[in-house]
Amino acid sequence: MAKQLAVKELDFQQLTDEHAKHSISSMREELAAGEEERERIASEGALSVEVRSDWYAPGDVADAFPSEYRILLSTGGPASRIVGELDERGQVINAKFEYQDWFKPWTVARLSDEDEATLLEYARQFWFGV
């Protein structure tokens, strides 16, 4: 039984990786389409864009800034998002593609270097409020 569960989990990881590859291929095409398309990405490329800040001492909010972001690309079953960290100026440091389906946890896709670079460039099209 344990072996059977491991195979099912591997299948979901493969499904995650395939979905990420397809999604990132579309992102690559959008980014290559030029400045007008990049503006559209920033305004319409996500269902939601959210940030959260680091831990800080109570009352020390003046020094708080967003340190993590989440870009929700699709929802329901399945859903996908980009998550990562921000620097103190609100610039994207890194990006991970995550995929989730009914009764499955968010799973990080395994990406090629080229796909990672595209995902990072795509995430950098958004404004994170800093």
Backbone as ProteinMPNN parsed JSONL, in Angstrom:
{"seq_chain_A": "MAKQLAVKELDFQQLTDEHAKHSISSMREELAAGEEERERIASEGALSVEVRSDWYAPGDVADAFPSEYRILLSTGGPASRIVGELDERGQVINAKFEYQDWFKPWTVARLSDEDEATLLEYARQFWFGV", "coords_chain_A": {"N_chain_A": [[0.82, -1.2, 0.0], [1.946, 1.276, 0.79], [3.854, 1.654, -1.211], [2.193, 2.02, -3.419], [0.952, 4.479, -2.747], [3.193, 6.166, -2.854], [3.765, 6.106, -5.587], [1.487, 7.403, -6.585], [1.884, 9.972, -5.499], [4.231, 10.683, -6.839], [3.197, 10.792, -9.401], [1.56, 13.044, -9.124], [3.507, 14.985, -8.706], [4.745, 14.908, -11.195], [2.597, 15.762, -12.76], [2.34, 18.342, -11.737], [4.814, 19.432, -12.578], [4.506, 19.273, -15.376], [2.29, 20.954, -15.778], [3.368, 23.372, -14.911], [5.422, 23.72, -16.81], [3.924, 24.067, -19.179], [2.428, 26.383, -18.497], [4.486, 28.25, -18.052], [5.62, 28.348, -20.551], [3.62, 29.709, -21.949], [3.807, 32.132, -20.556], [6.356, 32.937, -21.381], [5.905, 33.481, -24.091], [4.115, 35.65, -23.833], [5.785, 37.55, -22.583], [7.638, 37.954, -24.586], [6.184, 39.318, -26.437], [6.276, 42.054, -26.242], [6.32, 45.501, -24.97], [3.677, 46.485, -24.577], [2.24, 44.154, -24.05], [3.512, 43.383, -21.693], [2.628, 45.362, -19.965], [-0.045, 44.644, -19.873], [0.189, 42.178, -18.606], [0.981, 43.011, -16.043], [-1.337, 44.303, -15.191], [-3.478, 42.542, -15.666], [-2.621, 39.918, -15.462], [-2.911, 38.24, -13.293], [-5.001, 36.67, -10.809], [-4.937, 37.55, -8.212], [-2.673, 39.535, -6.262], [-0.546, 39.352, -3.591], [1.114, 40.352, -0.542], [3.318, 39.837, 2.254], [4.808, 40.665, 5.43], [7.981, 40.523, 7.232], [8.73, 39.079, 10.499], [8.474, 41.254, 13.269], [9.157, 43.523, 16.003], [6.506, 44.399, 18.26], [4.96, 47.517, 17.683], [7.022, 48.455, 16.157], [6.511, 49.023, 13.518], [7.189, 50.856, 11.554], [9.572, 50.139, 10.354], [8.884, 47.879, 9.009], [8.471, 45.956, 6.07], [7.161, 44.54, 3.033], [8.116, 41.181, 2.613], [7.651, 38.825, 1.375], [5.88, 37.444, -1.42], [2.883, 36.583, -3.254], [1.442, 35.413, -6.138], [-1.513, 34.759, -7.486], [-2.46, 32.689, -10.015], [-4.373, 30.948, -11.125], [-7.421, 29.408, -10.011], [-9.395, 27.1, -8.05], [-9.946, 23.715, -8.811], [-7.737, 22.405, -10.789], [-5.312, 24.652, -9.182], [-2.973, 27.382, -9.509], [0.056, 29.163, -8.69], [2.52, 31.769, -8.176], [5.168, 32.101, -5.978], [7.371, 33.852, -3.728], [10.296, 35.683, -2.578], [10.866, 39.094, -1.525], [13.027, 41.951, -1.87], [14.204, 44.714, 0.232], [13.318, 46.871, -1.21], [11.071, 46.049, -2.449], [11.469, 44.488, -4.669], [11.505, 41.588, -6.706], [13.145, 38.714, -5.58], [13.33, 35.938, -5.886], [11.526, 33.17, -7.427], [8.964, 30.737, -7.319], [7.07, 28.175, -8.81], [3.956, 26.987, -7.973], [1.575, 24.354, -7.642], [-1.696, 23.041, -7.193], [-4.291, 20.769, -6.335], [-7.6, 19.393, -5.792], [-7.711, 18.066, -2.565], [-4.99, 17.818, -2.479], [-1.791, 19.018, -1.486], [-0.204, 22.301, -1.878], [2.241, 22.146, -4.308], [5.603, 22.388, -5.21], [6.891, 23.069, -8.366], [9.34, 21.377, -10.344], [11.773, 22.952, -12.122], [13.393, 23.83, -15.227], [16.486, 25.643, -15.789], [16.021, 27.642, -17.688], [13.217, 27.896, -17.585], [12.952, 28.739, -14.934], [14.171, 31.258, -15.1], [12.391, 32.583, -16.825], [10.038, 32.526, -15.276], [10.832, 34.121, -13.124], [11.265, 36.573, -14.452], [8.633, 37.043, -15.302], [7.292, 37.319, -12.818], [8.443, 39.679, -11.993], [7.058, 41.619, -13.335], [5.019, 42.612, -11.866], [3.712, 44.894, -9.357], [4.521, 45.452, -5.995], [3.845, 47.177, -3.981], [5.813, 48.726, -2.688]], "CA_chain_A": [[0.0, 0.0, 0.0], [2.827, 2.45, 0.846], [4.452, 1.813, -2.54], [1.14, 2.546, -4.275], [0.812, 5.89, -2.416], [4.384, 6.857, -3.358], [3.597, 6.236, -7.031], [0.486, 8.443, -6.807], [2.521, 11.254, -5.208], [5.136, 10.943, -7.945], [2.361, 11.194, -10.513], [1.13, 14.423, -8.917], [4.685, 15.824, -8.951], [4.894, 14.985, -12.65], [1.508, 16.614, -13.222], [2.745, 19.698, -11.357], [5.9, 19.847, -13.463], [3.958, 19.459, -16.724], [1.446, 22.154, -15.76], [4.291, 24.506, -14.823], [6.101, 23.869, -18.11], [2.948, 24.632, -20.112], [2.123, 27.752, -18.069], [5.665, 29.098, -18.245], [5.741, 28.529, -22.001], [2.696, 30.81, -22.276], [4.394, 33.351, -19.997], [7.484, 33.293, -22.244], [5.314, 34.102, -25.285], [3.59, 36.959, -23.444], [6.902, 38.448, -22.323], [8.293, 38.24, -25.868], [5.274, 40.093, -27.292], [6.612, 43.473, -26.188], [5.986, 46.353, -23.821], [2.218, 46.55, -24.363], [1.832, 42.897, -23.413], [4.033, 43.421, -20.325], [1.694, 46.201, -19.205], [-1.248, 43.829, -19.674], [0.534, 41.184, -17.575], [0.979, 43.687, -14.742], [-2.685, 44.693, -14.777], [-4.475, 41.484, -15.834], [-1.989, 38.607, -15.512], [-3.107, 37.454, -12.068], [-6.276, 36.827, -10.112], [-4.622, 38.39, -7.064], [-1.272, 39.714, -5.883], [-0.528, 39.602, -2.152], [2.422, 40.399, 0.107], [3.33, 39.821, 3.718], [6.086, 41.167, 5.931], [8.756, 39.732, 8.193], [8.454, 39.242, 11.92], [9.056, 42.468, 13.831], [8.72, 43.803, 17.366], [5.298, 45.219, 18.325], [5.194, 48.951, 17.687], [8.151, 48.776, 15.291], [5.944, 48.85, 12.183], [7.802, 51.782, 10.608], [10.635, 49.457, 9.631], [8.36, 46.678, 8.364], [8.231, 46.028, 4.637], [6.816, 43.212, 2.532], [9.289, 40.351, 2.336], [7.213, 37.687, 0.576], [4.751, 37.734, -2.305], [2.136, 35.464, -3.828], [0.676, 35.805, -7.322], [-2.453, 33.686, -7.799], [-2.679, 32.646, -11.467], [-5.645, 30.268, -11.389], [-7.983, 28.875, -8.778], [-10.312, 25.979, -8.206], [-9.228, 22.459, -8.882], [-6.513, 22.772, -10.082], [-4.938, 26.054, -8.997], [-1.537, 27.607, -9.626], [0.518, 30.456, -8.193], [3.949, 32.03, -8.075], [5.508, 32.616, -4.653], [8.789, 34.154, -3.604], [10.751, 36.686, -1.618], [11.117, 40.455, -2.0], [14.053, 42.681, -1.131], [13.66, 45.852, 0.983], [12.709, 47.825, -2.149], [9.904, 45.415, -3.051], [11.863, 43.839, -5.918], [11.474, 40.124, -6.635], [14.441, 38.05, -5.426], [13.221, 34.595, -6.444], [10.161, 32.772, -7.788], [8.659, 29.306, -7.392], [5.758, 27.858, -9.357], [3.273, 25.981, -7.166], [0.369, 23.784, -8.24], [-2.499, 22.374, -6.17], [-5.573, 20.247, -6.799], [-8.439, 18.931, -4.696], [-7.149, 17.126, -1.6], [-3.541, 17.777, -2.654], [-1.159, 20.25, -0.99], [0.567, 23.075, -2.842], [3.45, 21.405, -4.668], [6.549, 23.198, -5.984], [7.313, 22.441, -9.62], [10.766, 21.287, -10.661], [11.906, 23.73, -13.351], [14.693, 23.988, -15.876], [17.052, 26.977, -15.585], [15.333, 28.558, -18.6], [11.879, 28.14, -17.05], [13.123, 29.555, -13.726], [14.456, 32.634, -15.533], [11.133, 33.134, -17.355], [9.135, 32.728, -14.144], [11.356, 35.275, -12.397], [10.967, 37.764, -15.256], [7.178, 37.236, -15.262], [6.95, 37.832, -11.489], [8.945, 41.052, -11.897], [6.15, 42.539, -14.025], [4.006, 43.067, -10.904], [4.096, 45.88, -8.354], [4.248, 44.889, -4.677], [3.477, 48.212, -3.012], [6.925, 49.378, -1.985]], "C_chain_A": [[0.86, 1.259, 0.0], [3.461, 2.71, -0.51], [3.436, 2.435, -3.498], [0.935, 4.042, -4.011], [1.99, 6.695, -2.949], [4.28, 7.072, -4.86], [2.578, 7.329, -7.343], [1.065, 9.825, -6.547], [3.479, 11.635, -6.331], [4.339, 11.407, -9.153], [1.89, 12.634, -10.352], [2.297, 15.383, -9.114], [4.905, 15.982, -10.455], [3.814, 15.873, -13.252], [1.817, 18.077, -12.923], [3.802, 20.233, -12.315], [5.394, 20.125, -14.88], [3.098, 20.716, -16.795], [2.324, 23.403, -15.724], [4.956, 24.762, -16.171], [5.173, 24.512, -19.133], [2.654, 26.099, -19.77], [3.287, 28.693, -18.348], [5.941, 29.311, -19.725], [4.831, 29.669, -22.469], [3.232, 32.14, -21.757], [5.527, 33.856, -20.894], [6.972, 33.999, -23.499], [4.785, 35.499, -24.969], [4.716, 37.963, -23.248], [7.594, 38.864, -23.621], [7.457, 39.15, -26.762], [5.502, 41.597, -27.205], [6.043, 44.202, -24.996], [4.487, 46.404, -23.536], [1.712, 45.299, -23.655], [2.327, 42.843, -21.969], [3.145, 44.279, -19.436], [0.408, 45.435, -18.91], [-1.0, 42.772, -18.605], [0.403, 41.817, -16.198], [-0.423, 44.017, -14.26], [-3.695, 43.548, -14.813], [-3.915, 40.067, -15.73], [-2.186, 37.731, -14.293], [-4.507, 37.666, -11.516], [-6.095, 37.683, -8.873], [-3.112, 38.44, -6.871], [-1.284, 40.111, -4.413], [0.903, 39.619, -1.649], [2.233, 40.21, 1.601], [4.733, 40.196, 4.166], [6.743, 40.187, 6.884], [8.194, 39.884, 9.598], [9.117, 40.531, 12.376], [8.472, 42.7, 15.21], [7.442, 44.643, 17.344], [5.663, 46.704, 18.424], [6.321, 49.39, 16.77], [7.742, 48.658, 13.819], [6.615, 49.744, 11.147], [8.891, 51.111, 9.782], [10.164, 48.205, 8.892], [8.153, 46.94, 6.871], [7.865, 44.63, 4.153], [8.086, 42.424, 2.212], [8.942, 39.117, 1.504], [6.03, 38.099, -0.287], [4.111, 36.429, -2.775], [1.306, 36.02, -4.975], [-0.216, 34.621, -7.684], [-2.789, 33.751, -9.289], [-4.009, 32.007, -11.834], [-6.115, 29.643, -10.094], [-8.961, 27.751, -9.092], [-9.538, 24.686, -8.094], [-8.946, 22.182, -10.335], [-6.316, 24.286, -9.972], [-3.426, 26.175, -9.151], [-1.188, 29.009, -9.147], [2.035, 30.532, -8.287], [4.172, 32.601, -6.682], [6.998, 32.909, -4.605], [9.056, 35.222, -2.58], [10.998, 38.018, -2.316], [12.28, 41.055, -1.223], [13.412, 43.895, -0.464], [13.051, 46.922, 0.085], [11.469, 47.248, -2.847], [10.198, 44.769, -4.395], [11.923, 42.328, -5.706], [12.898, 39.574, -6.566], [14.417, 36.68, -6.102], [11.752, 34.278, -6.723], [10.065, 31.252, -7.851], [7.257, 29.162, -7.97], [5.165, 26.755, -8.5], [1.945, 25.599, -7.807], [-0.369, 23.002, -7.159], [-3.786, 21.884, -6.813], [-6.35, 19.756, -5.586], [-7.72, 17.87, -3.878], [-5.635, 16.936, -1.756], [-2.947, 19.079, -2.117], [-0.514, 21.032, -2.138], [1.889, 22.359, -3.061], [4.326, 22.283, -5.548], [6.99, 22.423, -7.22], [8.833, 22.419, -9.723], [10.937, 21.917, -12.037], [13.313, 23.676, -13.918], [15.206, 25.398, -15.565], [16.338, 28.011, -16.454], [13.934, 28.897, -18.075], [11.944, 28.98, -15.768], [13.351, 31.019, -14.087], [13.193, 33.307, -16.062], [10.17, 33.445, -16.224], [9.551, 33.954, -13.342], [11.047, 36.573, -13.15], [9.467, 38.074, -15.227], [6.768, 37.858, -13.922], [7.375, 39.288, -11.335], [8.086, 42.067, -12.649], [5.138, 43.165, -13.07], [4.592, 44.055, -9.915], [3.651, 45.361, -6.996], [4.114, 45.949, -3.586], [4.588, 48.898, -2.278], [7.49, 50.476, -2.872]], "O_chain_A": [[0.548, 2.215, -0.71], [3.594, 3.864, -0.919], [3.795, 3.293, -4.305], [0.76, 4.806, -4.96], [1.798, 7.804, -3.449], [4.672, 8.128, -5.356], [2.783, 8.108, -8.274], [0.776, 10.762, -7.292], [3.528, 12.798, -6.729], [4.764, 12.322, -9.858], [1.824, 13.374, -11.334], [2.106, 16.483, -9.634], [5.216, 17.075, -10.927], [4.093, 16.657, -14.16], [1.582, 18.949, -13.76], [3.693, 21.357, -12.804], [5.806, 21.099, -15.509], [3.173, 21.462, -17.771], [2.053, 24.377, -16.425], [5.039, 25.906, -16.617], [5.588, 25.404, -19.874], [2.635, 26.953, -20.656], [3.087, 29.808, -18.828], [6.45, 30.364, -20.109], [5.234, 30.493, -23.29], [3.126, 33.161, -22.437], [5.644, 35.057, -21.137], [7.544, 35.004, -23.922], [4.984, 36.429, -25.75], [4.614, 39.105, -23.696], [8.077, 39.99, -23.74], [7.968, 39.695, -27.74], [4.965, 42.344, -28.023], [5.382, 43.621, -24.135], [4.075, 46.368, -22.376], [0.861, 45.377, -22.769], [1.632, 42.31, -21.104], [2.935, 43.948, -18.269], [-0.162, 45.563, -17.826], [-1.879, 42.497, -17.787], [-0.206, 41.242, -15.296], [-0.681, 44.014, -13.056], [-4.674, 43.575, -14.068], [-4.664, 39.104, -15.896], [-1.692, 36.604, -14.25], [-5.121, 38.711, -11.73], [-6.984, 38.455, -8.513], [-2.381, 37.528, -7.255], [-1.942, 41.077, -4.027], [1.79, 38.997, -2.232], [1.142, 40.396, 2.139], [5.705, 40.073, 3.42], [6.162, 39.179, 7.285], [7.308, 40.701, 9.852], [10.209, 40.862, 11.916], [7.426, 42.15, 15.554], [7.305, 45.519, 16.49], [6.57, 47.083, 19.166], [6.555, 50.589, 16.619], [8.54, 48.241, 12.979], [6.606, 49.411, 9.962], [9.108, 51.481, 8.628], [10.958, 47.545, 8.222], [7.713, 48.019, 6.473], [8.221, 43.641, 4.793], [9.017, 42.955, 1.607], [9.833, 38.442, 0.988], [5.27, 38.997, 0.075], [4.699, 35.35, -2.706], [0.557, 36.982, -4.803], [0.278, 33.59, -8.141], [-3.336, 34.745, -9.766], [-4.694, 32.468, -12.747], [-5.321, 29.38, -9.191], [-9.301, 27.498, -10.248], [-8.568, 24.6, -7.341], [-9.846, 21.756, -11.058], [-7.04, 25.078, -10.575], [-2.689, 25.209, -8.953], [-2.015, 29.92, -9.188], [2.729, 29.529, -8.451], [3.439, 33.492, -6.253], [7.789, 32.308, -5.333], [8.175, 35.619, -1.817], [11.294, 38.076, -3.51], [12.499, 40.715, -0.06], [12.201, 44.09, -0.578], [12.337, 47.798, 0.574], [10.893, 47.887, -3.728], [9.281, 44.527, -5.18], [12.344, 41.856, -4.65], [13.748, 39.92, -7.386], [15.359, 36.306, -6.801], [10.855, 35.014, -6.313], [10.956, 30.574, -8.362], [6.363, 29.945, -7.648], [5.785, 25.708, -8.314], [1.281, 26.425, -8.434], [0.258, 22.372, -6.307], [-4.308, 22.516, -7.732], [-5.814, 19.708, -4.478], [-7.188, 16.902, -4.421], [-5.071, 15.985, -1.213], [-3.55, 20.14, -2.282], [-0.305, 20.496, -3.227], [2.576, 22.008, -2.102], [3.846, 22.86, -6.524], [7.407, 21.269, -7.129], [9.517, 23.326, -9.249], [10.323, 21.473, -13.007], [14.29, 23.501, -13.19], [14.437, 26.252, -15.126], [16.079, 29.128, -16.006], [13.518, 30.054, -18.118], [11.088, 29.836, -15.543], [12.791, 31.914, -13.454], [12.952, 34.479, -15.776], [9.552, 34.509, -16.209], [8.7, 34.74, -12.926], [10.617, 37.555, -12.546], [9.076, 39.237, -15.138], [5.989, 38.81, -13.891], [6.726, 40.048, -10.615], [8.368, 43.265, -12.598], [4.472, 44.138, -13.422], [5.796, 44.065, -9.66], [2.527, 44.88, -6.855], [4.254, 45.646, -2.401], [4.322, 49.606, -1.307], [8.437, 51.159, -2.482]]}, "name": "protein", "num_of_chains": 1, "seq": "MAKQLAVKELDFQQLTDEHAKHSISSMREELAAGEEERERIASEGALSVEVRSDWYAPGDVADAFPSEYRILLSTGGPASRIVGELDERGQVINAKFEYQDWFKPWTVARLSDEDEATLLEYARQFWFGV"}
